[in-house]
Amino acid sequence: MDTTAHRLELGPADRRALTAGPPVTAADLGAIGEGVAARHLRAHDGLTLLARNWRVADGPLRGELDVIAVDAATTTLVVCEVKTRRAAEPFGGAVAALDYRKHRRLRALTAAFLREQPSRYAHVRIDLVAIDLAHRPILTHLVGLG
């Protein structure tokens, strides 16, 4: 598994959303993190975004895939879970927020997404983008969780 960490420079709109007005809700924080992750995947990894917040709402499998992208050079579908935290908490921060059960659900949701696609991909990969906002925001990208 490849891991890269980047010092994160938040854009003016993200900084405003985090500091101005009423307190940021967990949903707002997640949306900001997903936007930052999508920009990172496009700019740093050269991926093409296919979907954000793809959901399964019916049946026994319920959940959401945060960011779905494709690496055209390798025909790899990349499903990216995004975890955003205000600070690196004593429990390991955003990286530690993806436990075994959540990972297993991601794999099942990825399979559901693939069943709906007319295209076939040579490879499928699940990544984690963990964003810890603290005093020095950092984005950690774990490539290929398995």
Stockholm file with secondary structure:
# STOCKHOLM 1.0

chainA/1-146         MDTTAHRLELGPADRRALTAGPPVTAADLGAIGEGVAARHLRAHDGLTLLARNWRVADGPLRGELDVIAVDAATTTLVVCEVKTRRAAEPFGGAVAALDYRKHRRLRALTAAFLREQPSRYAHVRIDLVAIDLAHRPILTHLVGLG
#=GR chainA/1-146 SS CEEEEEECCCCHHHHHHHHSSSCCCHHHHHHHHHHHHHHHHHHTTCCEEEEEEEEECSSSCCEEEEEEEEETTTTEEEEEEEEEESSCCTTCTTGGGCCHHHHHHHHHHHHHHHHHCSSCCSEEEEEEEEEECSSSCEEEEEECCC
#=GC SS_cons         CEEEEEECCCCHHHHHHHHSSSCCCHHHHHHHHHHHHHHHHHHTTCCEEEEEEEEECSSSCCEEEEEEEEETTTTEEEEEEEEEESSCCTTCTTGGGCCHHHHHHHHHHHHHHHHHCSSCCSEEEEEEEEEECSSSCEEEEEECCC
//
